[in-house]
Amino acid sequence: MSYRTEEIRNVALAGHAGAGKTTLFEALLHAGGTIQTAGAVERGTTVSDFDPLERARGHSIDAAIASVDLPGCHLNLIDTPGYAEFRGPTLSALTAVETCAVVVNAVTGIEHGTRRLMHYAKQRRLARLLVINRIDAEGIDLERLVEDLRAEFGAECLPINLPAQGGAGVADCFFSPAGTSDFSTPAIAHQRIIDQVVEINEQVMDRYLDAGESALSGEDLHMAFEQCLREGHLVPICFVSARTGAGVKELLRLAERLLPNPCEGNPPPFMRGSGKDAVPIAATPDPAKHVIADVFKIVNDPFVGKLSVFRIYQGTVRRDSQLYVDDGRKPFKVGHLFRLKGKEHIEIEQALPGDIAAVAKVEEIHFDAVLHDSHDEDSTHLAPLDFPQPMFGLAVEPAHKGQEQKLATALARLGEEDPCFRVEHNKELNETVVRGLSDLHLKLMLERMQERYGVEVKTRPPRIAYRETVSARAEGHHRHKKQTGGAGQFGEVFLRIEPLPRGAGFEFVDEVKGGTIPNQFIPAVEKGVRQVLEHGALAGYQMQDVRVIVYDGKSHPVDSKEVAFVSAGRKAFLDAIGKARPQLLEPIVNLEVSVPDAHMGDVTGGLAAKRARINGTDTLRGGGLVIKAQVPLAEVVDYQTELKSMTGGRGRYAIEFSHYEPVPPQLQKQLAEAYRPKPEED
């Protein structure tokens, strides 16, 4: 290994589907000498789209990693999926980089994926770079696109190079701003960048005002430029044609000379402890300190085994060293340490702070695990990412009997790889439900399961995850008394319940005075209450947003037992719920529908019939619209089929959980009448 941490650059290529990220990834690897010939998405020969499903469908499904070694720079590149359905791997990759390069298709312009990823990168405090691809396409207006980007994302978005020769090349606007360009001039663009950069640092600004740009050293400019990127004060815009190679070498030079290295980027948001007790800690890119690394990608390969990909933030990971997983007591030995090049695993001796590496066949490693070599780093974790909530669900069961265990294992492995793919099991209904971000997401995950593990499934719509709550205060009471000839059972509970704000969850409060309920039986009362929370009282759904206050009761010195207070607590809670105007809540989702503008009327009319609230529309270049709405999840369970019919297959949608709202009275009545709880015994 011939590079230092200061020479590492970590960049994720992100953006809307079809922006050309994978083609740009190939072009950068080729220009940097990593591969001899750039592959093509159409031929299925790219380094990053190596999964058979990716090759068959012609787009990325998972994030892929490869590196470029330049004189004085080791560049780790991550190619991420563009479709909203595969946002999990994309957001996971953003934890491993200092810079997010958002790729924009010059033909289609700003799309809703562009907006989302710029927002995510800003939220994560990453340096951002806008890369306009396909500058050689016909009929495009790049000057207008730059204006649109600045209007959308702020005046801090400034070209660092400009297209030239009709998109056949680019003109540098920072290092040597000379020559001509297809619009504006390199000199004007250069001055705008300098003005933007120097104002962030008072010392640099004073020197610039006193003696001009000639008084600024390269180190001054780099320091101010890097600070601007780190603080979001500058978002460089650069131009490329990944297909022809125009601007690709210039992009590599930009990464090498101006993008932040792991010592310069914003520090990662590591925490130590859990819940409210968690405190921020500093992970410094010092190769001599204890190891701290975060696992941001898991791949379960049937041939290689479980591959865990991690970013090192502190310390040096060497082959044959020993690492702990989270708070694990027993370390594992790093028998083999890899660098990735798509599907290739290149064995290395060590990995420095800031680098990306992988280990194989360590089963206890999981997504977002922290690897470390000292118990001083126990309870350390990265601040969690705000992943989209997977709300689209399918109930699954094996197509052939006897494969239940095989199905469970395969689903668990898929869940390790994608944080937006969830597996739930409803014990009451004996129903296994997989949840994802859309029907396409689940379809591809189940296809992958069949291809890798040979498990075929039957699917059907799952039950909607309704919730129950109460809308008024009430009191409840129950005396549990049994006498069967031997030792009896006795417990009496008085409690109050009151509604909490939506999303607040559950609170249990002990206000018993004078020992009317002995302390050792209070947990039994709470256990009985939680039984009702789990199974519901109105229609058999989980209950939430309620406070339960136990304030009185009675006990017997001989007959009082835990089981008696569990029963008394449960039935006192049920008694109170019946008086507290119970409500059924339904999940409401944020819905974004991308359609050709000719179908807007049909789509909005259809949504109105689904009790949707239309919140607005965004116009897309190229004659498209994004319709934003909030709609009950129950109304869009099979929306893909309907949307496909309305738009001739040209419409797409994505949903994201928003909140719970009360269901209409008629629907509540239907669901309550359909509920047949088991008869209670006393």
C-alpha positions in Angstrom: 0.0 0.0 0.0 1.6 3.2 -1.2 -0.8 5.9 -0.1 -1.6 7.8 3.1 -5.0 8.8 4.6 -4.5 12.3 3.3 -4.4 10.9 -0.2 -7.7 9.0 0.0 -10.9 10.4 -1.6 -14.2 8.7 -1.1 -17.0 9.7 -3.6 -20.5 8.2 -4.1 -22.1 8.7 -7.5 -25.8 9.3 -6.8 -28.8 10.6 -8.8 -32.0 9.8 -10.5 -32.4 6.7 -12.5 -31.1 7.1 -16.0 -28.7 9.9 -15.2 -25.8 7.8 -16.4 -24.1 7.0 -13.0 -22.9 3.5 -14.0 -21.6 4.6 -17.4 -19.7 7.5 -15.6 -18.4 5.0 -13.0 -17.0 2.9 -15.9 -15.5 6.0 -17.6 -13.7 7.1 -14.4 -12.3 3.6 -13.9 -11.1 3.5 -17.5 -9.6 7.0 -17.4 -7.8 6.2 -14.1 -6.3 3.0 -15.5 -8.3 0.5 -13.3 -9.8 -1.2 -16.3 -8.6 -1.5 -19.8 -11.9 -1.1 -21.5 -15.1 0.6 -20.3 -18.1 -1.7 -20.1 -21.6 -1.0 -21.3 -24.8 -1.2 -19.4 -26.6 -2.4 -22.6 -24.2 -5.4 -23.0 -24.1 -6.2 -19.3 -20.3 -5.8 -19.1 -19.9 -3.1 -16.5 -17.9 -3.5 -13.3 -20.6 -2.4 -11.0 -23.7 -4.1 -12.4 -22.4 -7.6 -12.0 -25.5 -9.2 -10.4 -27.5 -11.3 -13.0 -30.7 -9.3 -12.1 -28.9 -6.0 -12.8 -27.6 -7.2 -16.1 -31.0 -8.6 -17.2 -32.8 -5.3 -16.3 -30.2 -2.8 -17.4 -30.0 -0.8 -14.2 -28.3 -0.9 -10.7 -30.1 -2.6 -7.8 -27.3 -2.5 -5.3 -24.3 -0.2 -4.6 -20.9 -1.3 -6.1 -17.4 -0.3 -5.1 -14.1 0.1 -7.0 -11.1 2.3 -6.7 -8.8 4.3 -8.9 -5.1 4.9 -8.1 -3.7 8.2 -9.4 -0.3 9.8 -8.6 -0.9 11.1 -5.1 -4.5 10.0 -4.8 -6.4 6.8 -4.0 -10.0 7.3 -5.1 -12.8 5.0 -3.8 -15.8 5.2 -6.0 -19.3 3.9 -5.1 -21.9 3.5 -7.8 -25.4 3.7 -6.3 -28.9 2.7 -7.6 -31.1 5.5 -8.9 -34.6 4.1 -8.6 -36.4 5.2 -5.4 -37.1 1.5 -4.7 -33.4 0.9 -4.0 -32.8 3.9 -1.8 -31.6 1.7 1.1 -28.2 0.8 -0.5 -27.8 4.3 -1.8 -28.2 6.0 1.6 -26.0 3.3 3.2 -23.3 4.2 0.8 -23.5 7.9 1.8 -22.2 7.0 5.3 -18.9 5.8 3.8 -17.9 8.9 1.9 -16.9 12.5 2.3 -18.4 13.6 -1.0 -21.6 12.9 -2.8 -21.5 13.5 -6.6 -25.1 13.9 -7.7 -25.3 13.1 -11.4 -27.8 15.0 -13.5 -29.0 14.0 -17.0 -28.6 17.0 -19.3 -31.6 15.8 -21.3 -34.1 15.4 -18.5 -32.7 17.9 -16.1 -33.7 18.1 -12.4 -35.8 15.1 -11.4 -37.3 14.2 -8.1 -34.4 11.8 -7.3 -32.0 14.6 -7.8 -33.8 16.7 -5.2 -34.0 13.8 -2.7 -30.3 12.9 -2.9 -29.2 16.5 -2.7 -31.3 16.8 0.4 -30.0 13.6 1.9 -26.3 14.6 1.3 -26.9 18.0 2.8 -28.6 16.5 5.8 -25.6 14.1 6.3 -23.2 17.2 6.0 -21.4 15.8 3.0 -19.5 17.8 0.4 -21.8 17.9 -2.7 -20.9 18.0 -6.3 -23.3 18.3 -9.3 -22.1 16.4 -12.3 -24.1 17.2 -15.5 -23.8 14.2 -17.8 -24.6 13.8 -21.5 -23.4 17.2 -22.5 -23.0 15.9 -26.1 -26.7 15.2 -26.5 -28.7 17.1 -29.1 -31.2 19.8 -28.4 -30.1 20.6 -24.8 -29.8 24.0 -23.1 -26.9 23.6 -20.6 -26.9 27.3 -19.7 -30.6 27.0 -18.7 -29.9 23.9 -16.8 -27.3 25.6 -14.7 -29.8 28.4 -14.0 -32.4 25.8 -12.9 -29.9 24.1 -10.6 -29.0 27.4 -9.0 -32.7 28.2 -8.6 -33.4 24.8 -7.1 -30.4 24.3 -4.8 -29.1 27.8 -4.2 -26.6 30.4 -5.5 -23.8 28.3 -4.0 -24.0 26.0 -7.1 -21.3 27.3 -9.5 -19.6 25.8 -12.6 -16.0 24.7 -12.0 -15.7 23.9 -15.6 -17.8 24.7 -18.7 -18.7 22.7 -21.8 -16.7 23.5 -24.9 -16.6 22.6 -28.6 -20.3 21.8 -28.6 -20.0 19.3 -25.7 -16.9 17.6 -27.1 -14.8 18.8 -24.2 -14.7 21.1 -21.2 -12.9 24.3 -20.3 -11.3 24.6 -16.9 -12.6 27.5 -14.7 -10.5 27.1 -11.6 -6.9 25.9 -12.2 -6.3 27.6 -15.6 -9.3 29.7 -16.7 -8.4 30.4 -20.3 -10.0 29.7 -23.6 -13.6 29.6 -24.7 -16.7 27.7 -23.8 -20.2 27.0 -25.1 -21.7 29.6 -22.9 -20.4 32.3 -20.5 -16.6 32.3 -20.2 -14.1 30.5 -18.0 -12.8 33.8 -16.7 -16.3 34.9 -15.5 -16.9 31.5 -13.9 -13.5 31.6 -12.3 -14.2 35.0 -10.7 -17.5 33.8 -9.3 -15.9 30.8 -7.7 -13.0 32.8 -6.2 -15.5 35.4 -4.8 -17.6 32.5 -3.3 -14.5 30.8 -1.8 -12.6 33.7 -0.3 -15.6 35.1 1.6 -15.8 32.0 3.9 -12.4 32.7 5.5 -11.6 36.1 7.0 -7.8 35.8 6.6 -8.1 34.7 3.0 -10.6 37.4 2.3 -8.4 40.2 3.8 -5.4 39.0 1.8 -7.5 38.8 -1.4 -9.0 42.3 -0.9 -5.5 43.8 -0.2 -3.5 42.3 -3.0 -5.8 40.3 -5.2 -5.8 36.7 -6.2 -2.1 36.7 -6.8 -1.6 37.0 -3.1 -3.3 33.7 -2.4 -1.2 30.6 -2.4 -2.5 27.3 -3.6 -2.7 26.1 0.0 -4.8 29.1 0.9 -7.2 28.4 -2.0 -7.4 24.7 -1.2 -8.1 25.4 2.5 -10.8 27.9 1.7 -12.3 25.7 -1.1 -12.4 22.6 1.2 -14.0 24.7 4.0 -16.7 25.9 1.5 -17.4 22.3 0.5 -17.5 21.1 4.1 -19.9 23.9 5.2 -22.1 23.7 2.1 -21.1 27.2 1.0 -20.1 25.9 -2.5 -21.5 23.1 -4.6 -19.3 22.9 -7.8 -21.0 22.0 -11.1 -18.9 20.1 -13.6 -19.8 18.8 -17.1 -19.1 15.4 -18.6 -20.1 13.0 -21.3 -19.6 9.6 -19.8 -20.2 8.1 -23.2 -17.5 10.0 -25.1 -15.2 10.7 -22.1 -15.4 14.5 -22.4 -14.7 16.0 -19.0 -14.0 12.6 -17.3 -10.2 13.2 -16.8 -11.0 16.7 -15.5 -13.4 15.2 -13.0 -10.6 12.9 -11.8 -8.3 15.9 -11.4 -11.0 17.8 -9.5 -11.4 14.8 -7.1 -7.6 14.6 -6.6 -6.9 18.3 -6.1 -10.0 19.8 -4.5 -12.3 17.2 -2.9 -11.9 16.7 0.9 -9.9 13.7 2.2 -10.9 11.8 5.3 -8.9 14.3 7.5 -10.8 17.3 6.0 -14.4 16.1 5.7 -17.0 16.7 8.4 -16.4 14.3 11.3 -18.6 11.3 11.3 -21.5 11.4 13.8 -20.4 8.7 16.1 -22.2 8.2 19.5 -21.4 6.2 22.6 -24.2 4.8 24.7 -27.8 4.3 23.9 -31.0 6.3 23.9 -31.0 9.6 25.8 -27.7 8.6 27.4 -25.8 8.6 24.1 -23.1 11.2 23.8 -21.1 12.3 20.7 -17.6 11.1 20.4 -14.8 12.0 18.0 -13.3 9.4 15.7 -10.0 10.8 14.4 -8.3 9.4 11.3 -5.2 8.5 13.2 -3.7 5.1 12.0 -2.1 4.5 15.5 -5.3 4.7 17.5 -7.8 2.0 18.3 -9.8 0.8 15.3 -13.3 2.2 14.7 -15.0 1.0 11.5 -18.6 1.0 10.4 -20.2 -1.8 8.3 -22.3 -0.1 5.6 -22.9 -3.0 3.2 -23.6 -6.8 3.6 -23.5 -9.2 0.7 -24.5 -12.9 1.2 -22.8 -14.6 -1.7 -23.7 -18.4 -2.1 -20.1 -19.1 -3.1 -18.0 -16.6 -1.1 -20.2 -16.5 2.0 -21.2 -13.4 4.0 -19.1 -10.4 2.8 -19.1 -7.4 5.2 -17.9 -4.1 3.7 -16.8 -1.4 6.1 -15.4 2.1 6.2 -12.5 2.7 8.6 -12.7 5.9 10.6 -9.9 5.4 13.1 -6.9 3.0 13.5 -5.5 0.5 11.0 -7.0 -2.9 10.2 -4.4 -5.5 9.3 -4.7 -9.0 8.1 -4.6 -11.4 11.1 -5.6 -8.7 13.5 -8.5 -9.3 15.9 -11.7 -7.2 16.0 -14.8 -7.1 18.1 -18.4 -6.6 16.7 -20.3 -4.0 18.6 -20.3 -5.0 22.3 -19.2 -8.6 21.6 -17.1 -10.3 24.1 -15.3 -12.6 21.7 -13.2 -11.2 18.9 -12.9 -12.6 15.4 -9.7 -12.9 13.4 -9.3 -11.0 10.1 -8.1 -14.0 8.2 -8.4 -12.2 4.8 -8.8 -8.5 4.1 -10.1 -7.4 0.8 -10.5 -4.4 -1.5 -13.4 -4.5 -3.9 -13.5 -4.0 -7.6 -17.1 -4.8 -8.4 -17.5 -8.5 -7.9 -13.7 -9.0 -7.6 -12.1 -9.3 -4.2 -8.5 -8.2 -4.1 -6.6 -9.3 -1.0 -4.6 -6.6 0.8 -2.4 -6.6 3.9 -3.9 -3.5 5.7 -6.4 -0.7 5.4 -5.8 2.8 6.7 -8.3 5.3 8.3 -10.5 6.6 5.6 -10.3 3.5 3.4 -13.0 1.0 2.5 -12.3 -2.7 2.9 -14.1 -6.0 3.4 -14.0 -9.3 5.4 -15.7 -12.5 4.5 -17.4 -15.4 6.4 -17.9 -13.6 9.8 -21.6 -14.4 10.6 -22.0 -12.2 13.6 -21.3 -9.0 11.6 -24.5 -7.2 10.6 -25.4 -4.0 8.8 -24.3 -0.8 10.7 -22.1 -2.9 13.1 -19.1 -1.1 14.5 -15.9 -3.1 14.3 -13.2 -2.2 16.9 -10.1 -3.7 18.6 -10.6 -2.5 22.1 -13.4 -2.7 24.7 -12.9 1.0 25.2 -15.0 1.4 22.1 -17.9 -0.7 23.3 -21.4 0.9 22.8 -20.0 3.0 19.9 -22.3 3.5 16.9 -23.0 5.9 14.0 -26.0 8.2 14.4 -28.8 6.3 12.6 -29.7 7.2 9.0 -33.3 8.3 8.3 -34.2 5.5 5.9 -37.5 5.6 4.0 -40.1 3.5 5.9 -40.9 0.3 3.9 -44.7 0.3 3.7 -45.5 -1.8 0.6 -46.1 -5.4 1.8 -46.7 -8.9 0.6 -47.6 -11.9 2.7 -45.4 -14.8 1.6 -45.4 -18.6 2.1 -43.3 -21.3 0.4 -44.7 -22.7 -2.8 -43.7 -26.1 -1.7 -44.2 -27.7 1.7 -41.2 -28.4 3.9 -39.3 -25.2 2.8 -40.5 -23.0 5.7 -37.1 -23.0 7.4 -35.3 -22.5 4.1 -37.6 -19.5 3.4 -37.0 -18.0 6.8 -33.2 -18.2 6.4 -33.3 -16.8 2.9 -35.5 -13.8 4.0 -33.2 -13.1 6.9 -30.2 -12.9 4.6 -31.9 -10.6 2.2 -32.9 -8.4 5.1 -29.2 -8.1 6.1 -28.4 -6.6 2.7 -31.1 -4.0 2.3 -32.1 -1.8 5.3 -35.4 -1.0 3.5 -36.4 -4.6 3.2 -38.1 -5.8 6.3 -39.5 -9.2 7.4 -42.3 -9.4 9.9 -44.1 -12.4 11.4 -47.6 -12.0 12.8 -47.9 -14.7 15.4 -51.6 -14.3 15.8 -52.3 -14.8 12.0 -49.2 -17.0 11.4 -48.5 -14.7 8.5 -45.0 -13.8 7.2 -45.0 -10.4 5.6 -42.1 -8.8 3.6 -42.1 -5.0 3.3 -40.3 -2.8 0.9 -40.5 0.5 -0.9 -42.6 -0.6 -3.8 -43.9 -3.7 -5.6 -40.9 -3.6 -7.9 -38.6 -3.6 -4.9 -40.2 -6.7 -3.4 -40.5 -8.4 -6.8 -36.8 -8.1 -7.4 -35.9 -9.2 -3.8 -38.0 -12.3 -4.2 -36.5 -13.0 -7.6 -33.1 -12.7 -6.1 -34.1 -15.1 -3.3 -35.3 -17.7 -5.9 -32.1 -17.3 -7.9 -29.7 -17.5 -5.0 -31.4 -19.9 -2.6 -33.8 -21.8 -4.8 -36.9 -20.8 -2.7 -40.1 -20.1 -4.6 -43.0 -18.4 -2.8 -46.6 -17.7 -3.2 -47.7 -14.1 -2.4 -50.9 -12.3 -1.4 -51.8 -8.9 0.0 -51.2 -8.7 3.8 -53.4 -7.2 6.4 -53.1 -3.5 6.8 -51.1 -2.4 9.9 -54.0 -0.6 11.5 -53.5 0.7 15.1 -55.9 1.3 18.0 -56.0 4.2 20.4 -58.4 6.0 22.7 -59.7 9.6 22.3 -60.9 10.3 25.9 -59.9 9.8 29.5 -61.6 7.0 31.4 -61.2 4.8 34.5 -61.2 1.0 34.7 -61.5 -1.5 37.5 -61.4 -5.3 37.8 -61.2 -7.8 40.7 -59.8 -11.1 39.8 -60.8 -13.8 42.4 -60.6 -17.6 42.0 -61.1 -20.2 44.7 -60.6 -23.8 43.6 -60.3 -25.6 46.9 -56.6 -25.1 47.4 -54.6 -21.9 47.2 -56.7 -19.2 45.6 -56.0 -16.2 43.3 -56.8 -12.6 44.2 -55.9 -9.3 42.7 -57.8 -6.0 42.3 -56.7 -3.1 40.1 -58.0 0.5 39.6 -56.5 2.5 36.8 -57.0 5.5 34.6 -56.2 5.9 30.9 -55.7 9.0 28.8 -54.8 9.6 25.2 -51.3 10.8 24.2 -50.2 12.8 21.2 -50.1 10.8 17.9 -46.8 8.9 17.7 -46.0 9.2 21.4 -46.3 5.4 22.0 -47.2 4.1 25.5 -46.6 5.2 29.0 -47.2 3.2 32.2 -47.3 5.2 35.4 -47.4 3.8 39.0 -49.2 6.1 41.4 -50.2 3.4 43.9 -49.9 4.7 47.5 -49.8 2.9 50.8 -48.9 -0.5 49.3 -52.5 -1.3 48.3 -50.8 -3.2 45.4 -47.5 -4.5 46.7 -44.5 -3.4 44.6 -43.6 -6.9 43.5 -47.0 -7.1 41.7 -46.8 -3.8 39.8 -44.8 -5.4 36.9 -47.6 -8.0 36.7 -50.2 -5.3 36.2 -48.1 -3.8 33.5 -47.7 -7.2 31.8 -51.5 -7.5 31.7 -51.8 -4.0 30.2 -49.2 -4.8 27.6 -51.1 -7.9 26.5 -54.0 -5.7 25.5 -51.6 -3.3 23.8 -50.2 -6.1 21.7 -53.5 -7.7 20.7 -55.9 -4.7 20.8 -59.4 -4.3 22.2 -61.5 -2.9 19.3 -60.5 -4.8 16.2 -57.4 -6.9 17.1 -54.7 -4.4 16.2 -51.9 -3.1 18.3 -52.8 -0.1 20.6 -50.7 3.0 20.8 -50.6 6.6 22.1 -52.1 5.9 25.5 -51.0 6.5 29.1 -52.1 4.0 31.8 -52.0 5.2 35.4 -52.4 2.5 38.1 -53.5 4.3 41.3 -55.2 1.8 43.6 -56.0 -1.8 44.2 -56.2 -4.6 46.8 -54.2 -7.7 47.6 -54.5 -10.7 49.8 -51.7 -11.9 52.0 -52.0 -15.5 50.9 -54.0 -15.6 47.6 -52.4 -12.7 45.7 -50.1 -14.0 42.9 -48.6 -12.6 39.8 -51.1 -14.3 37.5 -54.0 -12.7 39.4 -52.6 -9.2 38.9 -51.8 -9.9 35.2 -55.5 -10.8 34.7 -56.8 -7.9 36.8 -54.5 -5.4 35.0 -55.6 -6.7 31.6 -59.3 -6.6 32.3 -59.2 -3.3 34.1 -57.5 -1.8 31.0 -60.2 -3.4 28.8 -62.9 -1.9 31.0 -61.3 1.6 30.7 -60.9 1.3 26.9 -64.6 0.6 26.5 -65.4 4.0 28.1 -62.6 6.0 26.4 -64.1 6.2 22.9 -61.6 3.8 21.3 -60.5 4.7 17.8 -59.0 2.7 14.9 -56.0 4.4 13.2 -54.8 3.7 9.6 -51.4 4.4 8.2 -51.1 7.4 5.9 -48.3 7.5 3.4 -46.6 10.2 1.4 -47.2 9.3 -2.3 -45.1 10.6 -5.2 -46.4 9.7 -8.6 -44.3 10.4 -11.7 -46.5 10.5 -14.8 -46.5 12.1 -18.3 -48.4 15.4 -18.1 -51.1 14.0 -20.5 -52.2 11.6 -17.7 -52.4 14.1 -14.9 -56.2 14.4 -14.8 -56.7 10.7 -14.8 -54.2 10.1 -12.0 -55.4 13.0 -9.8 -59.0 11.9 -10.3 -58.1 8.4 -9.3 -56.3 9.6 -6.2 -59.3 11.7 -5.1 -61.4 8.6 -5.2 -58.9 7.0 -2.8 -59.4 9.6 -0.1 -56.1 11.2 -1.1 -55.0 14.8 -0.3 -53.1 16.3 -3.3 -50.3 18.5 -1.9 -48.9 19.8 -5.2 -47.1 18.9 -8.3 -43.6 19.4 -9.7 -43.0 19.8 -13.4 -40.2 17.7 -14.9 -38.3 18.7 -18.0 -39.3 16.5 -20.9 -43.1 16.6 -20.3 -43.6 14.9 -17.0 -45.1 15.6 -13.6 -44.6 14.5 -10.1 -47.8 14.5 -8.2 -47.4 14.7 -4.4 -50.2 13.4 -2.2 -51.0 11.8 1.2 -53.2 8.8 1.0 -54.3 5.9 3.2 -52.1 2.9 2.7 -55.1 0.6 2.4 -56.1 2.5 -0.8 -52.8 1.9 -2.6 -52.1 -1.7 -1.9 -52.5 -2.6 -5.6 -51.9 0.8 -7.0 -49.2 -0.3 -9.4 -51.6 -2.2 -11.5 -54.1 0.7 -11.7 -51.3 3.2 -12.5 -49.9 1.0 -15.2 -53.3 0.8 -16.8 -53.9 4.5 -16.7 -50.5 5.5 -18.0 -49.7 2.7 -20.4 -46.9 1.6 -18.2 -45.2 5.0 -18.1 -46.2 5.9 -14.5 -44.1 5.2 -11.4 -44.7 5.8 -7.8 -43.0 5.7 -4.4 -44.5 5.7 -0.9 -43.1 6.6 2.4 -44.8 6.3 5.8 -46.0 9.6 7.1 -48.3 9.2 10.1 -51.5 7.5 11.5 -55.0 9.0 11.3 -58.4 7.9 12.5 -60.3 5.7 9.9 -63.7 6.8 8.7 -66.5 5.7 11.1 -68.0 3.3 8.6 -64.7 1.5 8.1 -64.1 1.3 11.8 -67.5 -0.3 12.3 -66.8 -2.9 9.6 -63.4 -3.8 11.1 -64.7 -3.9 14.6 -67.6 -6.2 13.6 -65.3 -8.5 11.8 -63.2 -9.0 14.9 -64.0 -12.0 16.9 -61.8 -12.1 20.1 -61.4 -15.3 22.1 -63.8 -15.4 25.0 -62.1 -14.2 28.3 -62.0 -16.4 31.3 -61.8 -15.1 34.8 
